[in-house]
Amino acid sequence: MDDQTRTELEAAAFRALREHLMEKRTDVQNIDLMNLGGFCRNCLSRWYQEAANDRGIDMTKDEAREIFYGMPYDDWKAKYQTEASAEKQADFKQAFAENVGDKG
């Protein structure tokens, strides 16, 4: 497979993942994604921002989140985010430290 085709397929897979998380499974909470998988929607938007910045494209965290979420992050939270239990919050603290560290 040539590099261009691979890049196009990877981009298509990313778009499918974004659509799945943002449109089809809004019920899946970021905290659950982080606790189980070590990443969440915010990580995906951060990776998007970092890729843009690496290419000389000036993009803030909020701009990347709005691109990824399809709306301002605060709107997403108000519409879809639920309160997490104390146990989930404790698990998140550990998962965040292990997978994100000081990049938050």
NORHU-V981005 format. One record per residue. N is the residue number from 0. RES is the residue in one small letter. PSI is psi in whole degrees, 0 to 359 (999 if undefined). Layout:
{{N | RES | PSI} {N | RES | PSI}}
//
This chain:
{{0 | m | 136} {1 | d | 162} {2 | d | 320} {3 | q | 316} {4 | t | 316} {5 | r | 315} {6 | t | 318} {7 | e | 320} {8 | l | 319} {9 | e | 319} {10 | a | 320} {11 | a | 320} {12 | a | 319} {13 | f | 315} {14 | r | 322} {15 | a | 320} {16 | l | 314} {17 | r | 312} {18 | e | 317} {19 | h | 312} {20 | l | 328} {21 | m | 336} {22 | e | 323} {23 | k | 331} {24 | r | 53} {25 | t | 344} {26 | d | 339} {27 | v | 120} {28 | q | 146} {29 | n | 320} {30 | i | 323} {31 | d | 319} {32 | l | 314} {33 | m | 316} {34 | n | 325} {35 | l | 321} {36 | g | 349} {37 | g | 12} {38 | f | 162} {39 | c | 187} {40 | r | 322} {41 | n | 324} {42 | c | 315} {43 | l | 318} {44 | s | 326} {45 | r | 318} {46 | w | 323} {47 | y | 313} {48 | q | 314} {49 | e | 320} {50 | a | 319} {51 | a | 312} {52 | n | 321} {53 | d | 335} {54 | r | 13} {55 | g | 13} {56 | i | 118} {57 | d | 117} {58 | m | 130} {59 | t | 168} {60 | k | 316} {61 | d | 321} {62 | e | 318} {63 | a | 319} {64 | r | 318} {65 | e | 323} {66 | i | 314} {67 | f | 314} {68 | y | 339} {69 | g | 11} {70 | m | 164} {71 | p | 143} {72 | y | 319} {73 | d | 325} {74 | d | 317} {75 | w | 311} {76 | k | 315} {77 | a | 326} {78 | k | 323} {79 | y | 337} {80 | q | 136} {81 | t | 166} {82 | e | 135} {83 | a | 145} {84 | s | 163} {85 | a | 322} {86 | e | 315} {87 | k | 322} {88 | q | 321} {89 | a | 316} {90 | d | 321} {91 | f | 317} {92 | k | 317} {93 | q | 313} {94 | a | 320} {95 | f | 314} {96 | a | 319} {97 | e | 326} {98 | n | 336} {99 | v | 318} {100 | g | 229} {101 | d | 15} {102 | k | 348} {103 | g | 999}}
//
